[in-house]
Amino acid sequence: MRQHQKSVAVLEKRVAVESEAYHLEKIGRYQEAAELFKKAIEITGNSAAAGPAHLSLERIYEKTGQYKEALEQTEWFLKGNQNEQGRAETLAVRQRLLQKIEEQKNQHASKKTIGDPAQSNYARQRQFVESMKTQGVATTFREVTLLELDGKFSEAHKVYEKLLLQREAIAQEMTLENWVMLYPAIQRTSELTGDEKREKEALIWIKANMLDPQGRFHQSLSKLLPDVVDHLNQRIKKYQL
């Protein structure tokens, strides 16, 4: 009887933790959600009941570009007992993540604009951004850069969308080029958060206005590193845009 009560208590605790984690994931607070899913795994003792939490971690890590961490969750499933179909699906996920990890290795360089955080040295980059003296709309660019550095891609994406509506202010206080670079930023954060529809819209604009030699902002393409341009072309090819 006591064992049954204990099992029920563990189940209720796990369900409560996972419920909160799903809510946090839904509103874009991925880091907090991931921590709760880890807690759910601890509660279950990493038994088979931890499967949903591992799957959720895999989803969050892939969505936020943490492909190596996502792969660790996939490997957990491969160690367990799966039917033939389940194992085939998991192997397909594993292959996809391995490909993304390889692609990520070729994307370390970042764009040379105020809104594009470099990834080569997090501490030094953050210190540099925080030391910037800004005012007006430039302050928003600085703040959104810090959001990306902290891995808060969903929040950063929302800020970029709002900045997109401030073309005149950006052109007047900074340069029109900084407004143009919002589209690659929106593409990037859309890709990282799994917003395929918005990413396609951004890619279509980039293709017509930046990648096309006759595009209105083709000259701005020079501000993007070759690896970034290659990645944009790869994404356009993937979606057949």
N, C-alpha and C positions, 0 to 999 in steps of 0.2 A: 504494500500500500504506500509506504513511504517512498519507495523507488518510483512508483507511478506518479506521485505528487511532485517529486523532484523533476521527473521528465517533463511533466506538464509545465512546471515553472520555467524550465530551460527553454521550452518551446515558446512560451508566451514572451519571454524576454527577447529571444531571437526575432520573433515576429515584430515586436515593438521597435527594435533597433533597425531592422530592415525597412520597416514602414517609413521611419523617419529618414532613412538613407535614400529611399526612392523619391521622397518629397524633395529633399535637397538636390538630388540629381535633376529632377524635373525643372527646378527654378535656376539651374545653372551653377549651383554651388558644388562643383565636382570634387574639389579637394576634401571638403567636409563629408560629402557623401561617401567617398572612398574610405575615409577613416572609420565610418560607421559600418561599412560592409566588412572591413577587416575585423572590427569588433564582433560582428555576427559570426565570423569564421572562428574566432577564439571561443565564443560561447558554445559552439557546436563541437569544439575539439577537432576541427578540420575533418569531420566525418563526411559521409555522403550527403548529409543534410546541408552541408556548406556549399553545395553545387550552385544554387542560385546566387549566392554572394560572390563566388568566384566568377561566375558569368557576368555579373554586374560590374565587377572590377575590370574584367577584360574589356567590357563595353566602354567604361569611363576612360580607361587608359588609352584605348585606341582613339576615342573621340577627342582626347586632349593631346594626341601626338606622342604619348608615352608608350611607344610600341614595344620596347623591351620588357616593360612591366606587364603589358598586356600579354606578351608571349609567355611570361611566367605562369599566368593564369591558364592559358591554353595547355601548357605542358602538364598542369595539374590534372586536367581532364584526361589527357593521354595516358597518365599513369593508372587511371581507374579502369573499371570494367565497363566497356561500352559495347553496344551492339554494332554490327557492321556498318549500318547507315550512320550512326552517331559518330563512330570513329572516322569515317570518311569525311563527314562535315567538319569535324575538329581538325583534321589534317589540312583541309582546304583553308580554314581560318589560319592555321599555323603558317602555311605557305604565303598567304596574303600579308601577314605580319612581318615575316622575314623579308618580303619584298619591300615593304614600307620602311623597315629598318635600314635596308640597303639604300633606298632613295634618300632617307634622312641623312645618311652619312655624306651625301653629296650636296646638302643644303645648309651647311653651317654658316656660310657667309650671308650677311643680311644687307638690306638696302641702305644707301647713304642718305637717309632723310631723317628728320626729327622723330617721325612716328614709327620707325622700324628698328626694334631692338636687336642688337647683335647678340649672338649666343656664345661667342668664343670665350668670354670671361665675364661671368655673371656679376661678381662682386665689383669689379672695376667699372663695368657698364652701368650698373645701378648707381654707383657713387658719382659717376659722370653725369647721369641724367638728373639725379637729385640736386647736383650743384648748379644746374642750369638756372640762370636768372631769366625768368619769363614773365610776361604779362599778357592780358587779354586771351585770345584764342590759343596762343602758343602755350599757355599754361595747361590747357586741356590736352594738347598734344603730349606734353611732358607727362601728365598724369596717366594717359592711356598707355604710354610706353611702359610705365611702371606696372600697370595692370598686366601687360603681356609678359613682362619679366617675372612676375609672380605666378604666371600660368593661369591667370583669370581671363581666359580667352572669350568666354561668353560675355562677361562684363565689358571687356575691351571692344568686342564687336558692336555692342549697343552704342558705345561712345563714338565709334567710327561712323556709324549710321547717322548719328545726330550731327557730327561734324560735316557730313556730306551736304547737309542742308544749309551750311554756313559758308557757301562759296564766296560771296562778296566780302565777308569779314576776313576770311583766310587770305584771299587775294590782296586785300588792302593792308592787313597787318603783317602778313608774311609774304608769300608768293603764291601765284596760282598753281605752281608746280606742287606745292604741298597739298593742295586740294586734289589734284590729279592722283597723287600717290595714295589717297584714301581708298581707291578702288583695289589696288593690290593688297592693301591692308584688310579690306573687307573680304577679299577672296581668301586670304590666308586664314583669318579667324573663322570664316565660314567652313573652310576645309577642316580645321582643327575641331570645330564643334559639331561637325556632321550635318551642317545645313546645306545640303546639296542644291536645293532650288536657288538659294541666294548666291551660292558660289558660281553656279552657271550664269546667273545674271551679271555678276561682276566680270566673269571671264569673257562674256560676249562683248561687254563694254570695252574691256582691255584690248580684245582682239581688234575691234573696229577703230578704236581711238589711239592706241599706243603701238600695237604690234604691226598694224598695217602701215606701210611706208607713206601712204597718203592720209593716214589718220591725223586728226586735228592735234593730238598731243604726242605725235610720234617722237618728237625731240626729247620728251621726258623719259623715253625708254633708256636713254644713256645713263640715267640715275640708278637703274637696276643692274645688279651684277649679272654676268652671263649665266650663272647657275640658277638664279631666280627666273630669268627669262626662259631658260630651258624648262624649268619646272612648270611655268605657266603654259608653255606650248604642250607639255606632256598632259596637263590637265585638260586642255582644250581638245587634244587628240582623244583622250579617254572618253570624254562626253560627246565626241563627234560634233563639235560646235562649228 
